[in-house]
């Protein structure tokens, strides 16, 4: 029964994405904050529908950042993106280039100021990412990067990539780490979603100006330790 509920929820979620995309597209073309308003409305709808259709409630903890800031978040599934965009005033993601070709999602991502990265070109990709981020600073917002570069299932260890430290040194802004437990309920792949209580948590900021390795160590320790705690709170048995 939960699989059937998950399937119906997933189908309607993408159908509503298309419908709300059509509704908000004219607003996004006319107004600077139109894309963000439309995406925020859609993401709050997904959180609401997840609660009653599949029994997945959600909660955002910590102080929600505003203004120009860099956010480094644990990425476990599509739902942590939904939760971030439901509360942030002007999010823009470092995202893989392929997603810009996705219907609805790709168009709104461009209007939001997201920065596409060709992950297959490595050094060239980092250089272009830095240039694109610098170009986008004229439009302040919350720049979100996933330091592991991909969705990571609970309990799986994936190293943190150097591009995060490069941006940290370039931007000279505080960095807000984000811990999550959403992968316990909403997997990185597949239809089945479990009932429960998903949480993302904005953690204490990391100040600018730290040496690269010290920054990476502080970031990794903060995100991993708090994510493990949130997953344990959700009933996940964290391997030690």
GIKA-V445139 format. One record per helix or strand of 2 or more residues. SS is the DSSP state (alpha for helix, beta for strand). FROM is the first residue (numbers start at 1). TO is the last residue. If there is no record, write none. Layout:
# GIKA-V445139
ss->SS from->FROM to->TO
ss->SS from->FROM to->TO
This chain:
# GIKA-V445139
ss->alpha from->2 to->30
ss->alpha from->34 to->53
ss->beta from->56 to->61
ss->beta from->69 to->73
ss->alpha from->78 to->87
ss->beta from->91 to->96
ss->alpha from->97 to->101
ss->alpha from->105 to->112
ss->beta from->115 to->117
ss->alpha from->119 to->121
ss->alpha from->123 to->138
ss->beta from->142 to->145
ss->alpha from->162 to->171
ss->beta from->175 to->180
ss->alpha from->182 to->184
ss->beta from->196 to->206
ss->alpha from->212 to->233
